[in-house]
Amino acid sequence: MPTDCEVRLDTSGGSIEVADVRGPVQADTSGGSITARAVQADVHADTSGGSIRVEDIGGNARLDTSGGSIEADRVRGGVDADTSGGHIRVSAVDGEVRADTSGGSIEISDAGAEVQASTSGGSVRVAFRPGNAKGGTLETSGGGIEVRIDPSVGLDLDASCSGGKVRTDLPVGVVGTIAENGLRGKVNGGGATLRLRSSAGGIRILPL
């Protein structure tokens, strides 16, 4: 098929794989996994019975599954990932990342913009790209949080946990009282807010 056309695929009984397409891709299945590679436009993938993997995407990626994991690598736009039954791994994304899972951990690396990550069943690990001062919100009720940020950017930190301690290896100007399970302060004079919340583990803030 021509590489520059729009692709729409729908199946209720198998997996879908798309590669080397210039136009936008929409893939829906109720009975298998979805894989998309080397797509130069937006990708929308939706499955009820498998995992989703995308890489080398030139636009935005919207990824939804009820029965598997989600992996996204090298996305020039943003990533919106939602699963009820697996982990989420995202790397090298230029735009905003939104990741939500009820049944696994979240791992995001080389995040180029704001990050919104929430899980009820695992830990959250996020590493922001050097120079990224967009902040975001990281939340978990099933594990701890580890976040790595560029120590040269300005951020407002708002961290609290009920299942462990908040620890930072960055110099932070503290606002208010100091507590083991909470921290509010500014890095390099402050900026956008990075909000961290954990109900079942500790929080660790590290430099890149």
Secondary structure as UniProt FT lines:
FT   TURN            3..4
FT   STRAND          7..11
FT   STRAND          16..21
FT   STRAND          25..29
FT   STRAND          34..39
FT   STRAND          43..47
FT   STRAND          52..57
FT   STRAND          61..65
FT   STRAND          70..75
FT   STRAND          79..83
FT   STRAND          88..93
FT   STRAND          97..101
FT   STRAND          106..111
FT   STRAND          115..119
FT   STRAND          124..128
FT   TURN            130..131
FT   STRAND          136..140
FT   STRAND          145..149
FT   TURN            151..152
FT   STRAND          155..161
FT   STRAND          166..168
FT   STRAND          173..174
FT   TURN            180..181
FT   STRAND          182..187
FT   TURN            188..189
FT   STRAND          192..198
FT   STRAND          203..207
//
